[in-house]
């Protein structure tokens, strides 16, 4: 099947993208406004860009009214943020932080999430996340419908149990990582039954 994005609606392209680029763990992104108000928001589009220097990328959507999200506003103002993994025991709180609230609302307090101080940046960490990454904003781009933020990594936080000889042990990480939420865990992944295409597939051979 050949699919041309130009022939699809925006929603269809979105569904195709999230169905193709997987697995994709959620970045529970924390920022702080210049006045100290803490913001916490789940971001589904994020990834590594480079390891030398270490850089991560987050893709942030606008508000429904077209305005800039509080997360992005804080990033522009302070130049800092943290990325935190989300585990299943945090799912309810994470969904609360996905709500659109006023900028003056402390979303750590709103969702009952415990913050922890970061080592380098002013933005807080999520205290009970398995892995947290401290970042300083490197660049902000607008290539399309969303804003892309590149962050230079200045510190990692991870439990000792997933390390072996100063490196993350993949088996230990896999054991611990079973609890980390992927974007697929937060959406309805039970679509309507699809027609049987086995005959068409057989003829195409």
Buried (B, 14 or more C-beta within 10 A) or exposed (E): EEEEEEEEEEEEBEBEBBEEEEEBBBBBBBBBBEEEBBBBBBBBBBEEBEEEEBBBBBBBBEEEEEEEBBBBBBBBBBBBBBBBBBBEEBBEBBEBBBEEEEEEBBBBEBBEBEBBEBEEBBBBBBEBBBBBBBBBBBEBEEEEEBBBBBBBBBBEBBEEEBEEEEEEBEEBBEEBBEEBBEBBBBEEEEEEEEEEEEEEEEEEE
